[in-house]
């Protein structure tokens, strides 16, 4: 089942939260920076350094450290240029690879941010449509509780619109 919630991704007690990561898996800004800050453990960066770099559309998993989640799944979304450089396919791959890692690790409760919709510049409408479609297609016949969390009203409303349509 897919839920949309206006809530900080770090406030969920779940099996895994998804980090909208950069290719080098370094502490960044936005969601990534907040996750690293909440983890509050230099071992998160050390674990990420061993796993890096990863390509856009790929995902890796680390411990959750001091977050409320057992694990952090780090996925790299595409930087949006013009929509003609496989951005949609890469974004779909980011969601699918994160869900695949969750499935391989028997994780059932996962919370995503809206990947690539911040500093990576992906247009909100398409980012929301891709997120909802891709997640719903992946979990259709699986026992997952997936939430997309956002703090911005416009993002939540856009996600809810696609969640109801699909």
C-alpha positions in Angstrom: 0.0 0.0 0.0 1.2 3.5 -0.8 0.6 6.5 1.5 1.3 10.2 1.1 2.1 12.1 4.3 3.0 15.7 5.2 5.6 14.7 7.7 9.4 14.8 8.1 11.0 11.6 6.7 13.0 11.4 9.9 9.9 11.1 12.1 8.9 7.7 10.8 9.7 4.5 12.8 10.2 2.2 9.8 12.4 -0.5 8.5 14.1 1.9 6.0 14.1 5.5 5.0 15.4 6.4 1.5 18.1 9.0 1.2 18.0 11.1 -2.0 21.8 10.7 -2.3 24.6 12.1 -4.5 26.8 9.8 -6.5 29.7 10.0 -4.0 27.3 9.2 -1.1 28.7 12.2 0.8 26.7 14.3 3.2 24.8 16.8 1.2 22.1 19.4 1.6 18.3 18.9 1.8 17.0 15.5 2.7 20.5 14.0 2.5 22.0 16.5 4.9 19.1 16.1 7.3 19.5 12.3 7.3 23.2 12.5 8.0 22.6 14.9 10.8 20.0 12.7 12.4 22.2 9.6 12.0 24.7 11.6 14.1 27.4 9.0 13.6 30.7 9.3 11.6 30.4 5.6 10.8 27.5 6.4 8.4 30.0 8.3 6.2 32.6 5.6 6.6 30.1 3.0 5.5 29.0 5.1 2.5 32.6 5.7 1.5 33.1 2.0 1.1 30.0 1.7 -1.1 30.6 4.8 -3.3 30.4 5.8 -6.0 27.1 4.7 -7.4 25.4 5.8 -10.6 22.1 7.6 -11.0 19.3 5.1 -10.7 21.3 2.8 -8.4 20.8 2.2 -4.7 22.8 0.8 -1.7 21.9 0.2 1.9 23.5 1.1 5.2 22.6 0.8 8.8 20.2 3.4 10.2 22.5 4.6 13.0 20.7 7.1 15.2 17.7 7.6 12.9 14.4 6.0 13.8 14.8 3.6 10.8 16.7 0.4 11.0 18.3 1.1 7.6 19.0 3.9 5.2 18.6 3.1 1.5 20.7 5.6 -0.5 19.5 6.2 -4.1 20.7 8.6 -6.7 18.1 10.3 -8.9 18.8 12.1 -12.1 19.7 15.8 -12.4 17.0 17.2 -14.7 18.2 18.9 -17.9 15.5 18.8 -20.6 13.7 15.5 -20.2 15.5 14.1 -23.2 18.5 12.5 -21.4 16.8 9.4 -20.0 15.8 11.4 -16.8 12.5 9.5 -16.5 14.0 6.1 -16.9 16.8 6.9 -14.4 14.2 8.2 -11.9 12.1 5.0 -12.3 15.3 3.0 -11.8 16.1 4.9 -8.6 12.7 4.0 -7.1 12.8 0.4 -8.4 16.4 -0.3 -7.2 15.6 1.1 -3.7 12.5 -1.1 -3.5 14.5 -4.1 -4.8 17.0 -3.6 -2.0 14.2 -3.4 0.5 12.7 -6.6 -0.8 16.1 -8.4 -0.8 16.6 -7.4 2.9 13.0 -8.4 3.9 12.1 -4.8 4.8 8.4 -4.1 4.7 8.0 -0.4 5.8 9.8 2.2 3.7 9.6 6.0 3.5 10.8 7.9 0.4 11.3 11.6 -0.2 10.2 12.8 -3.7 13.5 12.0 -5.4 15.2 14.6 -7.6 12.5 17.2 -7.0 14.8 19.5 -5.0 18.2 20.8 -6.1 18.2 18.2 -8.9 15.4 20.2 -10.6 13.0 17.5 -11.7 9.6 19.1 -12.5 7.1 18.5 -9.6 4.3 17.1 -11.7 6.4 14.5 -13.5 8.4 13.6 -10.4 5.2 12.9 -8.5 3.7 10.9 -11.4 6.8 8.8 -11.8 7.1 8.2 -8.0 3.5 7.1 -7.6 3.4 5.0 -10.7 6.7 3.3 -10.2 6.1 2.5 -6.5 2.5 1.3 -7.1 3.7 -1.0 -10.0 6.5 -2.4 -7.9 4.5 -3.1 -4.8 1.3 -4.2 -6.5 1.6 -7.9 -5.5 3.9 -7.5 -2.6 3.5 -6.9 1.2 5.0 -3.4 1.5 3.9 -0.3 3.3 5.4 2.5 1.4 5.1 6.2 2.2 6.2 9.2 0.3 6.8 12.0 2.8 7.1 15.7 2.1 6.8 18.9 4.2 5.7 21.2 1.3 1.9 21.5 0.8 2.2 21.7 -3.0 4.3 18.5 -3.1 1.8 16.6 -0.9 -1.2 17.8 -2.9 0.5 16.8 -6.2 1.4 13.4 -4.9 -2.1 12.8 -3.5 -3.6 13.8 -6.9 -1.6 11.1 -8.7 -2.1 8.6 -5.9 -5.9 8.9 -6.4 -5.8 8.9 -10.2 -3.6 5.8 -10.5 
